[in-house]
Amino acid sequence: MSFVTTRADGFELLDDDTTQRWMRFGQSGTTTYPMLLGLIVEDIRRDYCRMRLPFRDELLQAAGFMHGGAMASLLDHVMVPAVGAELEPGVNYSTVDMHVQYIRGIVGGERAEDAIAEGWITRRGRRTVFCEAEAFGASSGDLLAKSVLTYAVAAPRR
């Protein structure tokens, strides 16, 4: 079994320029945290994103499981393109609340697999955006973690 998305079809496609801009998320010339993790955007739509966290031994904690912080980072970062794609350039937004439920871990060795997250917006206000995200094993299709997030949106800084 492998991860198969069914949620993406429920969200509208974005225009080509916006899609291409967000498909490059985390791949700028400057080394950023998403780049260190190796995050890859696989799909972006209005109020939705799917992102992959490739497995690497460096993401394991001492007991041999992928670190919960790496999984939480995936669940948080999958929301960045979903929230940002509908905002004007220069608008600031950030996570102000995040709850994560860990359900199953990714282990190293022969059973190691990438993690894939889907994130979607449940309600978008002018200043607050409510979101949910789920992470799955790319090969097993197993649900790994779920998250409920809140983003704050603020006017551009001057």
mmCIF file of the C-alpha atoms, coordinates in Angstrom:
data_MODEL
# 
_entry.id   MODEL 
# 
loop_
_atom_site.group_PDB 
_atom_site.id 
_atom_site.type_symbol 
_atom_site.label_atom_id 
_atom_site.label_alt_id 
_atom_site.label_comp_id 
_atom_site.label_asym_id 
_atom_site.label_entity_id 
_atom_site.label_seq_id 
_atom_site.pdbx_PDB_ins_code 
_atom_site.Cartn_x 
_atom_site.Cartn_y 
_atom_site.Cartn_z 
_atom_site.occupancy 
_atom_site.B_iso_or_equiv 
_atom_site.pdbx_formal_charge 
_atom_site.auth_seq_id 
_atom_site.auth_comp_id 
_atom_site.auth_asym_id 
_atom_site.auth_atom_id 
_atom_site.pdbx_PDB_model_num 
ATOM 1   C CA . MET A 1 1   ? 0.000   0.000  0.000   1.00 0.00 ? 1   MET A CA 1 
ATOM 2   C CA . SER A 1 2   ? 1.135   3.584  -0.551  1.00 0.00 ? 2   SER A CA 1 
ATOM 3   C CA . PHE A 1 3   ? -0.274  6.974  0.256   1.00 0.00 ? 3   PHE A CA 1 
ATOM 4   C CA . VAL A 1 4   ? -3.022  8.032  -2.138  1.00 0.00 ? 4   VAL A CA 1 
ATOM 5   C CA . THR A 1 5   ? -4.627  11.435 -1.802  1.00 0.00 ? 5   THR A CA 1 
ATOM 6   C CA . THR A 1 6   ? -8.327  11.893 -2.180  1.00 0.00 ? 6   THR A CA 1 
ATOM 7   C CA . ARG A 1 7   ? -8.586  15.272 -0.480  1.00 0.00 ? 7   ARG A CA 1 
ATOM 8   C CA . ALA A 1 8   ? -6.887  17.349 -3.216  1.00 0.00 ? 8   ALA A CA 1 
ATOM 9   C CA . ASP A 1 9   ? -9.734  16.880 -5.680  1.00 0.00 ? 9   ASP A CA 1 
ATOM 10  C CA . GLY A 1 10  ? -12.024 18.893 -3.408  1.00 0.00 ? 10  GLY A CA 1 
ATOM 11  C CA . PHE A 1 11  ? -9.975  22.086 -3.885  1.00 0.00 ? 11  PHE A CA 1 
ATOM 12  C CA . GLU A 1 12  ? -9.791  24.489 -6.839  1.00 0.00 ? 12  GLU A CA 1 
ATOM 13  C CA . LEU A 1 13  ? -6.646  24.789 -8.914  1.00 0.00 ? 13  LEU A CA 1 
ATOM 14  C CA . LEU A 1 14  ? -4.686  28.032 -8.667  1.00 0.00 ? 14  LEU A CA 1 
ATOM 15  C CA . ASP A 1 15  ? -3.482  30.114 -11.597 1.00 0.00 ? 15  ASP A CA 1 
ATOM 16  C CA . ASP A 1 16  ? -0.212  28.912 -13.157 1.00 0.00 ? 16  ASP A CA 1 
ATOM 17  C CA . ASP A 1 17  ? 1.981   31.733 -11.773 1.00 0.00 ? 17  ASP A CA 1 
ATOM 18  C CA . THR A 1 18  ? 0.825   31.175 -8.189  1.00 0.00 ? 18  THR A CA 1 
ATOM 19  C CA . THR A 1 19  ? 1.174   27.416 -8.543  1.00 0.00 ? 19  THR A CA 1 
ATOM 20  C CA . GLN A 1 20  ? 4.725   27.666 -9.891  1.00 0.00 ? 20  GLN A CA 1 
ATOM 21  C CA . ARG A 1 21  ? 5.757   30.168 -7.194  1.00 0.00 ? 21  ARG A CA 1 
ATOM 22  C CA . TRP A 1 22  ? 4.575   27.910 -4.361  1.00 0.00 ? 22  TRP A CA 1 
ATOM 23  C CA . MET A 1 23  ? 5.890   24.694 -5.918  1.00 0.00 ? 23  MET A CA 1 
ATOM 24  C CA . ARG A 1 24  ? 9.351   26.230 -5.329  1.00 0.00 ? 24  ARG A CA 1 
ATOM 25  C CA . PHE A 1 25  ? 8.642   26.843 -1.615  1.00 0.00 ? 25  PHE A CA 1 
ATOM 26  C CA . GLY A 1 26  ? 11.738  26.171 0.486   1.00 0.00 ? 26  GLY A CA 1 
ATOM 27  C CA . GLN A 1 27  ? 14.079  26.098 -2.513  1.00 0.00 ? 27  GLN A CA 1 
ATOM 28  C CA . SER A 1 28  ? 15.411  29.654 -2.424  1.00 0.00 ? 28  SER A CA 1 
ATOM 29  C CA . GLY A 1 29  ? 19.103  30.476 -2.694  1.00 0.00 ? 29  GLY A CA 1 
ATOM 30  C CA . THR A 1 30  ? 19.308  31.136 1.051   1.00 0.00 ? 30  THR A CA 1 
ATOM 31  C CA . THR A 1 31  ? 19.428  28.067 3.291   1.00 0.00 ? 31  THR A CA 1 
ATOM 32  C CA . THR A 1 32  ? 16.233  28.021 5.319   1.00 0.00 ? 32  THR A CA 1 
ATOM 33  C CA . TYR A 1 33  ? 14.719  25.521 7.758   1.00 0.00 ? 33  TYR A CA 1 
ATOM 34  C CA . PRO A 1 34  ? 12.393  23.928 5.137   1.00 0.00 ? 34  PRO A CA 1 
ATOM 35  C CA . MET A 1 35  ? 15.463  23.432 2.940   1.00 0.00 ? 35  MET A CA 1 
ATOM 36  C CA . LEU A 1 36  ? 17.394  21.785 5.818   1.00 0.00 ? 36  LEU A CA 1 
ATOM 37  C CA . LEU A 1 37  ? 14.502  19.372 6.325   1.00 0.00 ? 37  LEU A CA 1 
ATOM 38  C CA . GLY A 1 38  ? 14.318  18.709 2.578   1.00 0.00 ? 38  GLY A CA 1 
ATOM 39  C CA . LEU A 1 39  ? 10.603  19.535 2.290   1.00 0.00 ? 39  LEU A CA 1 
ATOM 40  C CA . ILE A 1 40  ? 9.108   19.186 -1.189  1.00 0.00 ? 40  ILE A CA 1 
ATOM 41  C CA . VAL A 1 41  ? 5.764   20.630 -2.306  1.00 0.00 ? 41  VAL A CA 1 
ATOM 42  C CA . GLU A 1 42  ? 3.917   18.016 -4.368  1.00 0.00 ? 42  GLU A CA 1 
ATOM 43  C CA . ASP A 1 43  ? 0.577   19.775 -4.924  1.00 0.00 ? 43  ASP A CA 1 
ATOM 44  C CA . ILE A 1 44  ? -0.800  23.231 -4.219  1.00 0.00 ? 44  ILE A CA 1 
ATOM 45  C CA . ARG A 1 45  ? -4.385  24.366 -4.662  1.00 0.00 ? 45  ARG A CA 1 
ATOM 46  C CA . ARG A 1 46  ? -6.639  27.051 -3.247  1.00 0.00 ? 46  ARG A CA 1 
ATOM 47  C CA . ASP A 1 47  ? -6.627  26.438 0.541   1.00 0.00 ? 47  ASP A CA 1 
ATOM 48  C CA . TYR A 1 48  ? -4.768  23.092 0.203   1.00 0.00 ? 48  TYR A CA 1 
ATOM 49  C CA . CYS A 1 49  ? -1.202  21.767 -0.020  1.00 0.00 ? 49  CYS A CA 1 
ATOM 50  C CA . ARG A 1 50  ? 0.508   18.356 -0.078  1.00 0.00 ? 50  ARG A CA 1 
ATOM 51  C CA . MET A 1 51  ? 4.157   18.169 0.968   1.00 0.00 ? 51  MET A CA 1 
ATOM 52  C CA . ARG A 1 52  ? 6.767   15.402 1.354   1.00 0.00 ? 52  ARG A CA 1 
ATOM 53  C CA . LEU A 1 53  ? 9.404   15.003 4.058   1.00 0.00 ? 53  LEU A CA 1 
ATOM 54  C CA . PRO A 1 54  ? 12.009  12.605 2.634   1.00 0.00 ? 54  PRO A CA 1 
ATOM 55  C CA . PHE A 1 55  ? 13.313  10.111 5.187   1.00 0.00 ? 55  PHE A CA 1 
ATOM 56  C CA . ARG A 1 56  ? 16.908  10.632 6.299   1.00 0.00 ? 56  ARG A CA 1 
ATOM 57  C CA . ASP A 1 57  ? 18.743  8.968  9.167   1.00 0.00 ? 57  ASP A CA 1 
ATOM 58  C CA . GLU A 1 58  ? 19.581  12.460 10.491  1.00 0.00 ? 58  GLU A CA 1 
ATOM 59  C CA . LEU A 1 59  ? 15.878  12.912 11.360  1.00 0.00 ? 59  LEU A CA 1 
ATOM 60  C CA . LEU A 1 60  ? 15.856  9.937  13.740  1.00 0.00 ? 60  LEU A CA 1 
ATOM 61  C CA . GLN A 1 61  ? 15.820  10.375 17.510  1.00 0.00 ? 61  GLN A CA 1 
ATOM 62  C CA . ALA A 1 62  ? 17.820  8.100  19.843  1.00 0.00 ? 62  ALA A CA 1 
ATOM 63  C CA . ALA A 1 63  ? 15.176  5.330  19.957  1.00 0.00 ? 63  ALA A CA 1 
ATOM 64  C CA . GLY A 1 64  ? 15.232  4.936  16.162  1.00 0.00 ? 64  GLY A CA 1 
ATOM 65  C CA . PHE A 1 65  ? 12.020  6.789  15.260  1.00 0.00 ? 65  PHE A CA 1 
ATOM 66  C CA . MET A 1 66  ? 11.689  9.946  13.184  1.00 0.00 ? 66  MET A CA 1 
ATOM 67  C CA . HIS A 1 67  ? 11.817  12.847 15.621  1.00 0.00 ? 67  HIS A CA 1 
ATOM 68  C CA . GLY A 1 68  ? 8.438   14.318 16.550  1.00 0.00 ? 68  GLY A CA 1 
ATOM 69  C CA . GLY A 1 69  ? 9.805   17.800 15.872  1.00 0.00 ? 69  GLY A CA 1 
ATOM 70  C CA . ALA A 1 70  ? 10.466  16.880 12.244  1.00 0.00 ? 70  ALA A CA 1 
ATOM 71  C CA . MET A 1 71  ? 6.914   15.556 11.925  1.00 0.00 ? 71  MET A CA 1 
ATOM 72  C CA . ALA A 1 72  ? 5.476   18.677 13.594  1.00 0.00 ? 72  ALA A CA 1 
ATOM 73  C CA . SER A 1 73  ? 7.532   20.840 11.238  1.00 0.00 ? 73  SER A CA 1 
ATOM 74  C CA . LEU A 1 74  ? 6.061   19.016 8.248   1.00 0.00 ? 74  LEU A CA 1 
ATOM 75  C CA . LEU A 1 75  ? 2.517   19.527 9.568   1.00 0.00 ? 75  LEU A CA 1 
ATOM 76  C CA . ASP A 1 76  ? 3.199   23.224 10.162  1.00 0.00 ? 76  ASP A CA 1 
ATOM 77  C CA . HIS A 1 77  ? 5.022   23.889 6.891   1.00 0.00 ? 77  HIS A CA 1 
ATOM 78  C CA . VAL A 1 78  ? 2.392   22.181 4.710   1.00 0.00 ? 78  VAL A CA 1 
ATOM 79  C CA . MET A 1 79  ? 0.076   25.037 5.717   1.00 0.00 ? 79  MET A CA 1 
ATOM 80  C CA . VAL A 1 80  ? 2.419   27.839 4.598   1.00 0.00 ? 80  VAL A CA 1 
ATOM 81  C CA . PRO A 1 81  ? 1.637   27.566 0.855   1.00 0.00 ? 81  PRO A CA 1 
ATOM 82  C CA . ALA A 1 82  ? -2.044  26.819 1.531   1.00 0.00 ? 82  ALA A CA 1 
ATOM 83  C CA . VAL A 1 83  ? -2.429  29.978 3.616   1.00 0.00 ? 83  VAL A CA 1 
ATOM 84  C CA . GLY A 1 84  ? -0.039  32.163 1.614   1.00 0.00 ? 84  GLY A CA 1 
ATOM 85  C CA . ALA A 1 85  ? -1.284  31.439 -1.908  1.00 0.00 ? 85  ALA A CA 1 
ATOM 86  C CA . GLU A 1 86  ? -4.420  33.551 -1.373  1.00 0.00 ? 86  GLU A CA 1 
ATOM 87  C CA . LEU A 1 87  ? -2.663  36.481 0.319   1.00 0.00 ? 87  LEU A CA 1 
ATOM 88  C CA . GLU A 1 88  ? -1.197  39.542 -1.359  1.00 0.00 ? 88  GLU A CA 1 
ATOM 89  C CA . PRO A 1 89  ? 2.620   39.549 -1.611  1.00 0.00 ? 89  PRO A CA 1 
ATOM 90  C CA . GLY A 1 90  ? 4.188   41.120 1.470   1.00 0.00 ? 90  GLY A CA 1 
ATOM 91  C CA . VAL A 1 91  ? 1.377   40.174 3.863   1.00 0.00 ? 91  VAL A CA 1 
ATOM 92  C CA . ASN A 1 92  ? 2.783   38.623 7.041   1.00 0.00 ? 92  ASN A CA 1 
ATOM 93  C CA . TYR A 1 93  ? 1.343   35.466 8.534   1.00 0.00 ? 93  TYR A CA 1 
ATOM 94  C CA . SER A 1 94  ? 2.510   32.972 11.107  1.00 0.00 ? 94  SER A CA 1 
ATOM 95  C CA . THR A 1 95  ? 1.442   30.057 13.259  1.00 0.00 ? 95  THR A CA 1 
ATOM 96  C CA . VAL A 1 96  ? 0.007   31.205 16.581  1.00 0.00 ? 96  VAL A CA 1 
ATOM 97  C CA . ASP A 1 97  ? -1.352  27.870 17.793  1.00 0.00 ? 97  ASP A CA 1 
ATOM 98  C CA . MET A 1 98  ? -0.673  24.254 16.882  1.00 0.00 ? 98  MET A CA 1 
ATOM 99  C CA . HIS A 1 99  ? -1.781  20.964 18.410  1.00 0.00 ? 99  HIS A CA 1 
ATOM 100 C CA . VAL A 1 100 ? -0.272  17.686 17.241  1.00 0.00 ? 100 VAL A CA 1 
ATOM 101 C CA . GLN A 1 101 ? -1.472  14.150 17.882  1.00 0.00 ? 101 GLN A CA 1 
ATOM 102 C CA . TYR A 1 102 ? 1.189   11.539 17.158  1.00 0.00 ? 102 TYR A CA 1 
ATOM 103 C CA . ILE A 1 103 ? -0.371  8.257  16.105  1.00 0.00 ? 103 ILE A CA 1 
ATOM 104 C CA . ARG A 1 104 ? 2.438   6.140  14.662  1.00 0.00 ? 104 ARG A CA 1 
ATOM 105 C CA . GLY A 1 105 ? 6.147   6.722  14.182  1.00 0.00 ? 105 GLY A CA 1 
ATOM 106 C CA . ILE A 1 106 ? 8.398   6.206  11.203  1.00 0.00 ? 106 ILE A CA 1 
ATOM 107 C CA . VAL A 1 107 ? 11.271  3.868  12.017  1.00 0.00 ? 107 VAL A CA 1 
ATOM 108 C CA . GLY A 1 108 ? 14.669  3.680  10.395  1.00 0.00 ? 108 GLY A CA 1 
ATOM 109 C CA . GLY A 1 109 ? 16.159  0.703  8.592   1.00 0.00 ? 109 GLY A CA 1 
ATOM 110 C CA . GLU A 1 110 ? 14.324  -1.472 6.087   1.00 0.00 ? 110 GLU A CA 1 
ATOM 111 C CA . ARG A 1 111 ? 10.902  -0.081 7.059   1.00 0.00 ? 111 ARG A CA 1 
ATOM 112 C CA . ALA A 1 112 ? 11.934  3.574  6.667   1.00 0.00 ? 112 ALA A CA 1 
ATOM 113 C CA . GLU A 1 113 ? 9.631   5.681  4.493   1.00 0.00 ? 113 GLU A CA 1 
ATOM 114 C CA . ASP A 1 114 ? 8.999   9.294  3.586   1.00 0.00 ? 114 ASP A CA 1 
ATOM 115 C CA . ALA A 1 115 ? 6.216   11.211 5.293   1.00 0.00 ? 115 ALA A CA 1 
ATOM 116 C CA . ILE A 1 116 ? 3.589   13.002 3.230   1.00 0.00 ? 116 ILE A CA 1 
ATOM 117 C CA . ALA A 1 117 ? 1.341   15.664 4.708   1.00 0.00 ? 117 ALA A CA 1 
ATOM 118 C CA . GLU A 1 118 ? -1.851  17.195 3.442   1.00 0.00 ? 118 GLU A CA 1 
ATOM 119 C CA . GLY A 1 119 ? -2.959  20.515 4.878   1.00 0.00 ? 119 GLY A CA 1 
ATOM 120 C CA . TRP A 1 120 ? -6.190  22.382 4.283   1.00 0.00 ? 120 TRP A CA 1 
ATOM 121 C CA . ILE A 1 121 ? -7.958  25.473 5.518   1.00 0.00 ? 121 ILE A CA 1 
ATOM 122 C CA . THR A 1 122 ? -11.192 24.955 7.389   1.00 0.00 ? 122 THR A CA 1 
ATOM 123 C CA . ARG A 1 123 ? -12.030 28.666 7.756   1.00 0.00 ? 123 ARG A CA 1 
ATOM 124 C CA . ARG A 1 124 ? -10.305 31.774 6.444   1.00 0.00 ? 124 ARG A CA 1 
ATOM 125 C CA . GLY A 1 125 ? -10.966 35.114 8.117   1.00 0.00 ? 125 GLY A CA 1 
ATOM 126 C CA . ARG A 1 126 ? -9.331  38.487 7.486   1.00 0.00 ? 126 ARG A CA 1 
ATOM 127 C CA . ARG A 1 127 ? -6.898  38.139 10.408  1.00 0.00 ? 127 ARG A CA 1 
ATOM 128 C CA . THR A 1 128 ? -7.192  34.484 11.451  1.00 0.00 ? 128 THR A CA 1 
ATOM 129 C CA . VAL A 1 129 ? -6.956  31.279 9.415   1.00 0.00 ? 129 VAL A CA 1 
ATOM 130 C CA . PHE A 1 130 ? -7.979  27.906 10.865  1.00 0.00 ? 130 PHE A CA 1 
ATOM 131 C CA . CYS A 1 131 ? -6.308  24.813 9.458   1.00 0.00 ? 131 CYS A CA 1 
ATOM 132 C CA . GLU A 1 132 ? -5.948  21.056 9.750   1.00 0.00 ? 132 GLU A CA 1 
ATOM 133 C CA . ALA A 1 133 ? -3.173  18.747 8.550   1.00 0.00 ? 133 ALA A CA 1 
ATOM 134 C CA . GLU A 1 134 ? -2.495  15.019 8.478   1.00 0.00 ? 134 GLU A CA 1 
ATOM 135 C CA . ALA A 1 135 ? 0.725   13.118 7.795   1.00 0.00 ? 135 ALA A CA 1 
ATOM 136 C CA . PHE A 1 136 ? 0.883   9.634  6.288   1.00 0.00 ? 136 PHE A CA 1 
ATOM 137 C CA . GLY A 1 137 ? 3.593   7.117  5.527   1.00 0.00 ? 137 GLY A CA 1 
ATOM 138 C CA . ALA A 1 138 ? 4.397   7.388  1.813   1.00 0.00 ? 138 ALA A CA 1 
ATOM 139 C CA . SER A 1 139 ? 4.772   3.616  1.392   1.00 0.00 ? 139 SER A CA 1 
ATOM 140 C CA . SER A 1 140 ? 2.488   2.215  4.084   1.00 0.00 ? 140 SER A CA 1 
ATOM 141 C CA . GLY A 1 141 ? -0.308  4.785  3.797   1.00 0.00 ? 141 GLY A CA 1 
ATOM 142 C CA . ASP A 1 142 ? -0.555  4.696  7.605   1.00 0.00 ? 142 ASP A CA 1 
ATOM 143 C CA . LEU A 1 143 ? -1.768  7.796  9.414   1.00 0.00 ? 143 LEU A CA 1 
ATOM 144 C CA . LEU A 1 144 ? 1.229   9.119  11.367  1.00 0.00 ? 144 LEU A CA 1 
ATOM 145 C CA . ALA A 1 145 ? 0.026   12.371 12.945  1.00 0.00 ? 145 ALA A CA 1 
ATOM 146 C CA . LYS A 1 146 ? -2.764  14.936 12.871  1.00 0.00 ? 146 LYS A CA 1 
ATOM 147 C CA . SER A 1 147 ? -2.684  18.629 13.643  1.00 0.00 ? 147 SER A CA 1 
ATOM 148 C CA . VAL A 1 148 ? -5.021  21.557 14.182  1.00 0.00 ? 148 VAL A CA 1 
ATOM 149 C CA . LEU A 1 149 ? -3.401  24.924 13.534  1.00 0.00 ? 149 LEU A CA 1 
ATOM 150 C CA . THR A 1 150 ? -4.264  28.611 13.710  1.00 0.00 ? 150 THR A CA 1 
ATOM 151 C CA . TYR A 1 151 ? -2.448  31.244 11.657  1.00 0.00 ? 151 TYR A CA 1 
ATOM 152 C CA . ALA A 1 152 ? -2.535  34.984 12.269  1.00 0.00 ? 152 ALA A CA 1 
ATOM 153 C CA . VAL A 1 153 ? -2.472  37.341 9.277   1.00 0.00 ? 153 VAL A CA 1 
ATOM 154 C CA . ALA A 1 154 ? -1.092  40.863 9.648   1.00 0.00 ? 154 ALA A CA 1 
ATOM 155 C CA . ALA A 1 155 ? -0.581  43.819 7.341   1.00 0.00 ? 155 ALA A CA 1 
ATOM 156 C CA . PRO A 1 156 ? 2.870   44.185 5.756   1.00 0.00 ? 156 PRO A CA 1 
ATOM 157 C CA . ARG A 1 157 ? 5.515   45.766 8.002   1.00 0.00 ? 157 ARG A CA 1 
ATOM 158 C CA . ARG A 1 158 ? 6.756   49.154 6.929   1.00 0.00 ? 158 ARG A CA 1 
# 
